[in-house]
Amino acid sequence: MAAAQARPLDGITVVTLEHAVAAPFCTRQLADLGARVIKVERPGSGDFARAYDERVKGMASHFVWSNRSKESLTLDVKHAQARRILEQLLAGADVLVQNLAPGAATRLGLSFEVLHTRHPKLIVCDISGYGDDPKRPGPYRDKKAYDLLIQSESGFLSVTGSPDEPAKAGCSIADIAAGMYAYSSILAALIQRGRTGKGCRIDVSMLECMVEWMGYPLYYAYDGATPPPRAGAAHATIYPYGPFPAGDGKTVMLGLQNEREWAAFCRLVLRQPELVADGRFASNSRRVANQQVLHALIVEAFSTLTAAQVIERLDEAQIANARMNDMHDVWQHAQLKARGRWTEVGAPAGPIAALLPPGTTDAFAPCMNPVPALGQHTEAILGALGWNRTEIENLRREGVI
């Protein structure tokens, strides 16, 4: 990559009042593309995600993942003197992102309606659990919303897990969905502003983001039809598609998509060509209906093979497959290593490994600057806004920063 070339968001300044995952993940994507991201944090404690755990050299795993390349400014936004500082920041900003508690930004005078009169080019992105449109507030507007709760409200839990018990996603999927829609919406708003010269408001609802991702099961259950069942790690409506144990105790994930693959699977993987003509398995719907019988046949055939041998046969038959990796396997994944996807970023506790952003290009190098310590950039930011050393010390004594 050409590190000297300009990044797409060079010269764009983002001010963010954020915590947890959704907004920080959004603004980290903006920082990756070169935006200057000023993260406003509570003095003394900062973003509460800093204290989630101590898994990365004493730092929190969520925080180091979603906060690199940002500048940390400590500021008690409820303090009377904070208003002047926020106004100075926003006067030079292109984007304001916030995911404070419902109504908090409005109480601080940071609603789009208030800000737009003074900063007509400012893009304001509000991320909330259920949406915060004053014209259509809805009965859920003021409810607190966390990732697991949105997974539940959106119907995700109803189709995820085993037949006996629902299961949440193993990562913050609702937060990530909201963060990515906020990110793409901000990029679109910047393009639009380039044409109109005006900023706009973006209202991102975690619920709506997750319901969008639930499009397939929603349409599968269209007009009162039966929803897809919970099927563990298997596909709910295609079979065989999911995990199968091999004889060495390891698990192989495979996915059959069509009748050509089914025939190849019988001949080359199971080594039972007679099953191709077996009426019980003559179509996907029949294989789904008879999956318990078919599962037993597959497990028996795999019982004398190692996972590596099963995968070799699946590759020969051109059947999609994967190993069931754990986190340690992913850190060592051969494909990621071969493509040079790992690098290092700085952090308060020292360098840490980091995955380069998806979407490789030769046009520019992504910004991979350090994860900030709490308040690390406070004095520099305030100094650039015109505050002298004595004034900054007074702000510190009064608990403003």
DONULUM-213526 format. One record per residue (C-alpha): x, y, z; residue in three letters. Coordinates in steps of 0.25 Angstrom, whole numbers, padded with zeros to 4 digits, always signed. Layout:
N
XYZALA/...
This chain:
401
+0000+0000+0000MET/+0005+0014-0003ALA/+0006+0020+0011ALA/+0009+0034+0006ALA/-0004+0036-0002GLN/-0016+0043+0004ALA/-0027+0036+0011ARG/-0041+0038+0007PRO/-0045+0045+0020LEU/-0032+0053+0022ASP/-0037+0067+0027GLY/-0050+0062+0032ILE/-0052+0064+0047THR/-0061+0056+0056VAL/-0065+0059+0070VAL/-0071+0048+0077THR/-0079+0046+0091LEU/-0078+0031+0091GLU/-0077+0019+0100HIS/-0078+0004+0099ALA/-0078-0002+0085VAL/-0088+0004+0074ALA/-0083+0018+0073ALA/-0068+0015+0076PRO/-0068+0004+0065PHE/-0074+0014+0055CYS/-0064+0025+0058THR/-0052+0015+0057ARG/-0056+0012+0043GLN/-0056+0027+0040LEU/-0042+0028+0047ALA/-0037+0017+0038ASP/-0040+0025+0026LEU/-0032+0037+0031GLY/-0043+0045+0039ALA/-0038+0052+0052ARG/-0047+0046+0063VAL/-0048+0054+0076ILE/-0053+0045+0086LYS/-0060+0052+0098VAL/-0059+0044+0111GLU/-0063+0046+0125ARG/-0052+0051+0134PRO/-0046+0040+0143GLY/-0053+0028+0137SER/-0055+0031+0122GLY/-0063+0022+0113ASP/-0068+0011+0122PHE/-0064+0000+0112ALA/-0049+0003+0117ARG/-0053-0005+0130ALA/-0060-0017+0123TYR/-0048-0026+0125ASP/-0033-0026+0126GLU/-0030-0036+0115ARG/-0020-0028+0106VAL/-0008-0025+0114LYS/-0017-0020+0125GLY/-0026-0012+0115MET/-0041-0016+0112ALA/-0043-0024+0099SER/-0055-0016+0094HIS/-0048-0003+0096PHE/-0035-0006+0089VAL/-0043-0012+0077TRP/-0051+0000+0074SER/-0043+0012+0079ASN/-0030+0012+0071ARG/-0026+0025+0064SER/-0034+0034+0072LYS/-0031+0046+0081GLU/-0036+0045+0096SER/-0041+0058+0102LEU/-0047+0058+0116THR/-0058+0067+0118LEU/-0070+0067+0128ASP/-0081+0071+0118VAL/-0090+0074+0129LYS/-0081+0085+0135HIS/-0085+0099+0131ALA/-0071+0102+0125GLN/-0072+0090+0116ALA/-0082+0097+0107ARG/-0072+0107+0102ARG/-0062+0096+0099ILE/-0072+0087+0092LEU/-0076+0099+0084GLU/-0062+0102+0080GLN/-0060+0087+0076LEU/-0072+0087+0067LEU/-0069+0100+0060ALA/-0057+0092+0054GLY/-0064+0079+0052ALA/-0071+0072+0041ASP/-0078+0061+0048VAL/-0084+0059+0062LEU/-0086+0045+0067VAL/-0093+0042+0080GLN/-0099+0029+0086ASN/-0102+0035+0100LEU/-0115+0031+0108ALA/-0128+0035+0102PRO/-0130+0050+0102GLY/-0117+0053+0108ALA/-0111+0060+0095ALA/-0124+0069+0094THR/-0122+0073+0109ARG/-0108+0077+0106LEU/-0112+0086+0095GLY/-0106+0076+0084LEU/-0119+0073+0076SER/-0118+0075+0061PHE/-0129+0085+0062GLU/-0121+0094+0071VAL/-0107+0091+0065LEU/-0112+0093+0050HIS/-0115+0108+0052THR/-0100+0111+0057ARG/-0093+0100+0049HIS/-0101+0097+0036PRO/-0090+0088+0030LYS/-0090+0079+0042LEU/-0094+0065+0041ILE/-0100+0059+0053VAL/-0102+0044+0055CYS/-0110+0040+0067ASP/-0109+0025+0070ILE/-0120+0019+0080SER/-0126+0006+0083GLY/-0140+0009+0077TYR/-0139+0022+0069GLY/-0140+0036+0073ASP/-0148+0044+0063ASP/-0157+0054+0070PRO/-0167+0053+0059LYS/-0169+0038+0061ARG/-0163+0035+0075PRO/-0170+0022+0077GLY/-0173+0015+0090PRO/-0159+0010+0092TYR/-0151+0022+0089ARG/-0147+0024+0104ASP/-0144+0010+0107LYS/-0130+0006+0110LYS/-0124-0003+0100ALA/-0112-0013+0100TYR/-0107-0022+0090ASP/-0114-0035+0096LEU/-0127-0028+0098LEU/-0127-0023+0083ILE/-0124-0037+0079GLN/-0136-0042+0086SER/-0145-0031+0082GLU/-0141-0032+0067SER/-0145-0047+0067GLY/-0130-0051+0065PHE/-0131-0060+0078LEU/-0143-0067+0073SER/-0136-0073+0061VAL/-0122-0075+0068THR/-0118-0086+0077GLY/-0122-0101+0079SER/-0136-0106+0077PRO/-0137-0106+0092ASP/-0131-0093+0096GLU/-0128-0079+0089PRO/-0114-0074+0089ALA/-0108-0060+0087LYS/-0098-0057+0076ALA/-0084-0059+0082GLY/-0080-0044+0078CYS/-0087-0031+0079SER/-0095-0033+0066ILE/-0106-0022+0069ALA/-0095-0012+0073ASP/-0087-0015+0061ILE/-0099-0014+0051ALA/-0103-0001+0057ALA/-0088+0004+0056GLY/-0087+0000+0042MET/-0100+0006+0037TYR/-0096+0019+0044ALA/-0082+0018+0037TYR/-0088+0016+0023SER/-0099+0027+0026SER/-0088+0037+0030ILE/-0080+0034+0017LEU/-0093+0036+0009ALA/-0096+0049+0017ALA/-0082+0055+0014LEU/-0084+0052-0001ILE/-0098+0059-0001GLN/-0092+0071+0007ARG/-0081+0072-0004GLY/-0093+0074-0014ARG/-0102+0083-0005THR/-0093+0089+0005GLY/-0102+0086+0016LYS/-0101+0076+0027GLY/-0112+0066+0032CYS/-0117+0058+0043ARG/-0115+0043+0043ILE/-0124+0035+0053ASP/-0119+0021+0054VAL/-0127+0011+0062SER/-0120-0002+0067MET/-0134-0009+0066LEU/-0136-0005+0051GLU/-0122-0009+0048CYS/-0124-0023+0053MET/-0138-0025+0047VAL/-0131-0021+0034GLU/-0121-0033+0036TRP/-0133-0042+0039MET/-0139-0040+0025GLY/-0138-0055+0021TYR/-0145-0061+0034PRO/-0155-0050+0033LEU/-0159-0053+0019TYR/-0158-0068+0021TYR/-0169-0066+0032ALA/-0176-0057+0022TYR/-0192-0055+0024ASP/-0192-0064+0036GLY/-0184-0076+0031ALA/-0176-0084+0041THR/-0162-0077+0044PRO/-0149-0084+0042PRO/-0146-0093+0054PRO/-0134-0092+0063ARG/-0124-0102+0057ALA/-0111-0099+0066GLY/-0099-0098+0056ALA/-0107-0104+0045ALA/-0115-0097+0034HIS/-0129-0097+0038ALA/-0135-0100+0024THR/-0123-0106+0016ILE/-0117-0120+0019TYR/-0107-0125+0020PRO/-0101-0111+0024TYR/-0094-0110+0037GLY/-0085-0117+0047PRO/-0081-0132+0047PHE/-0072-0139+0056PRO/-0060-0147+0050ALA/-0053-0159+0055GLY/-0042-0151+0062ASP/-0052-0143+0071GLY/-0051-0130+0062LYS/-0062-0124+0055THR/-0064-0121+0041VAL/-0074-0111+0035MET/-0079-0113+0022LEU/-0090-0107+0013GLY/-0098-0114+0001LEU/-0105-0104-0008GLN/-0111-0112-0020ASN/-0113-0126-0026GLU/-0100-0126-0033ARG/-0093-0125-0020GLU/-0101-0135-0013TRP/-0098-0145-0024ALA/-0083-0142-0023ALA/-0084-0143-0008PHE/-0090-0157-0008CYS/-0080-0162-0018ARG/-0067-0155-0014LEU/-0069-0152+0001VAL/-0078-0163+0007LEU/-0073-0173-0004ARG/-0088-0178-0005GLN/-0093-0174-0019PRO/-0105-0182-0017GLU/-0111-0171-0008LEU/-0112-0162-0020VAL/-0124-0169-0025ALA/-0130-0171-0010ASP/-0144-0165-0011GLY/-0142-0160+0004ARG/-0131-0151+0000PHE/-0136-0147-0015ALA/-0137-0132-0012SER/-0133-0122-0001ASN/-0147-0122+0005SER/-0147-0137+0006ARG/-0133-0137+0012ARG/-0138-0127+0022VAL/-0150-0135+0025ALA/-0141-0148+0027ASN/-0129-0141+0033GLN/-0128-0150+0046GLN/-0126-0162+0037VAL/-0116-0155+0028LEU/-0109-0149+0040HIS/-0106-0163+0045ALA/-0101-0168+0031LEU/-0092-0156+0030ILE/-0086-0158+0044VAL/-0084-0172+0042GLU/-0076-0170+0029ALA/-0068-0159+0036PHE/-0065-0168+0048SER/-0053-0175+0042THR/-0047-0162+0036LEU/-0039-0150+0042THR/-0044-0136+0040ALA/-0033-0134+0031ALA/-0037-0146+0022GLN/-0052-0141+0022VAL/-0047-0128+0017ILE/-0038-0134+0007GLU/-0050-0142+0001ARG/-0059-0130+0002LEU/-0049-0121-0006ASP/-0048-0132-0016GLU/-0063-0132-0018ALA/-0063-0117-0018GLN/-0072-0116-0006ILE/-0071-0104+0002ALA/-0065-0107+0016ASN/-0058-0100+0028ALA/-0051-0104+0040ARG/-0058-0100+0053MET/-0047-0091+0059ASN/-0046-0085+0072ASP/-0040-0071+0075MET/-0026-0077+0076HIS/-0027-0083+0063ASP/-0032-0070+0057VAL/-0020-0063+0062TRP/-0011-0073+0055GLN/-0020-0074+0042HIS/-0012-0077+0030ALA/-0020-0069+0020GLN/-0019-0056+0029LEU/-0004-0058+0030LYS/-0002-0061+0016ALA/-0009-0048+0012ARG/-0002-0040+0022GLY/-0014-0036+0029ARG/-0008-0034+0043TRP/+0000-0022+0048THR/+0003-0015+0061GLU/-0003-0002+0067VAL/+0002+0006+0079GLY/-0006+0006+0092ALA/-0003+0011+0107PRO/+0002-0003+0111ALA/+0011-0005+0099GLY/+0009-0010+0084PRO/-0002-0019+0081ILE/-0006-0028+0069ALA/-0017-0022+0060ALA/-0025-0027+0048LEU/-0024-0017+0036LEU/-0038-0012+0032PRO/-0045-0021+0022PRO/-0045-0015+0008GLY/-0031-0015+0002THR/-0027-0004-0007THR/-0014+0001-0013ASP/-0020+0015-0013ALA/-0016+0018+0001PHE/-0011+0012+0014ALA/-0022+0011+0026PRO/-0019+0019+0038CYS/-0014+0010+0049MET/-0010+0020+0060ASN/-0010+0016+0075PRO/-0021+0013+0085VAL/-0022+0026+0093PRO/-0020+0027+0108ALA/-0031+0034+0116LEU/-0029+0049+0114GLY/-0016+0047+0106GLN/-0019+0058+0096HIS/-0027+0068+0105THR/-0016+0079+0107GLU/-0013+0078+0092ALA/-0027+0079+0087ILE/-0030+0091+0097LEU/-0017+0098+0094GLY/-0021+0097+0079ALA/-0034+0103+0083LEU/-0027+0115+0089GLY/-0027+0111+0104TRP/-0014+0115+0111ASN/-0007+0106+0121ARG/-0012+0114+0133THR/-0027+0113+0128GLU/-0025+0098+0125ILE/-0020+0096+0139GLU/-0032+0104+0145ASN/-0041+0095+0137LEU/-0034+0083+0143ARG/-0036+0088+0157ARG/-0050+0091+0155GLU/-0053+0077+0150GLY/-0057+0081+0136VAL/-0046+0072+0129ILE/
